[in-house]
Amino acid sequence: MRLLLPLVAISALFLVACGSGGDENEPAATGVPTTAATVENRAEVEALLKAASLHLEDLPSGFTLDDERFTTNEEAAAEQENNAHAPTLEDLDRFGRILGYEASYSPDASSGSVNADVLSLQMTTTVYQDSKGADEHFQFVREQTSDPEFIQAFEDSLASGGVEVKDATISPMSIANIGDDSLALELKVTAHNPDVDADFDVISQIVGVRRGRGIGAITVVAVGSPEPVDELESLARTLDERLKGALE
């Protein structure tokens, strides 16, 4: 589907840092470097990020792992270089972002155990030098996603990809407080499919959790009928437990 890739790409702006608050004097977590990941400590940081993440067995049955990878600041910035609302490499370095981990899952249609309207589930975890940097990155994202120009830029990006957008909105989702802080947004796009001359809705639900200087986020993308919010909230609670266990 032409709409899915740009929708996921714009969601990455939020996924890379979802969370705020925390003690600015919080000490570095034991065993985690406080500078950009080098060749010597890269394996250690990668192990921490995977330990802090959700895994296939944590998800509802019927999902399969499509891809997983780690992202440096240079890679994260380069992928969003055409997005005026995304942080630059200088921003990421200023926030103290060390390394990120991303995993993409898709439902196995033959299993029948996943909502048939779900297109994908994405999971990210990111570690920073301290909670102050994580908070600064979150505030950056919050300001961008609340800017009226953000949604217009989003619509323009979809239109440039050949998608006929009729409406696009971003709104907060009601979710319980999780971790040291949490935030949830729903991105809804109503598009027109000229092949069948019909409109359809694609909804991206994004929940971010901060625990200490670690941040995790979950994005579910669905056509017309996303997963119930309480199920997403349950996944977020499990994510918070993983972050807590990995960073303590």
Steps between C-alpha positions, in 0.01 A plus 500: 500500500646835395372669815669268749867596444464879537268451797756283675777742406326799654419291808874446543536865600298420811632148549858612531423680827181458699527605862583787734577600853757347730784608724751717317770379741421134444825298482585290197369143505764247598678346203365746243744747342423870533641589160402398149524124451847404379625179347615386844168546680254462210419136583428594860258776402327276246446231765350757738261634235374153408456412867295819545274422205191292445553166328288281275374297795367820662273579206158352429532168319508517124777759448828426324828694517575664165812700576714634784792740506695752706524866401780745568434873516641541151265236360194632684564855379572396141171310472305811601714760321211603273264544795524857626335398829751227584808557718832553326820314579606796712173476694541127565856549621385786723228280651767243585338222296737202506331233286155380398346158430207440264297185435217467247228237522213407271196278557481154348165515321467123508514488881169681546612612847587861411252771408472464122519879461844526663778566249805519723639540851826681561708502815790731589724554800755779535760577765634845586789626709253626763131563559543873434591427140207262462271769635639760261445267205146431610422868536632551149265232368206633700547847356528370147192276511288779652604745228220549240769498231598145601179342379509708181855382431381146564219536247743647248739207546220253430380696197853506358498121523189478286247461780178699466449628855155628592572567868773446759486558874717438804347483847593383853380161619374444853736261675602439861831633632772244436866508601655830597295656223296396199327653202262365236387640166272385221579600143203453266508536123197483273616425147335423168569184304441585133518134399172424675378861529464474880631671812679316779652588838850407611561548871836500676487471879826590673582452870831608651637421846800649681670316782815674622711587200353225287207558265279245329215540254241284327318585179205303361387585147156379390244560229171621645511308828809521724567286803297593811682760709499276809699234311755758393518627857572147623790471255629836621499376860704197399737729313543712814589187699766410244646851507510499878667160516761586238598838642513416872 
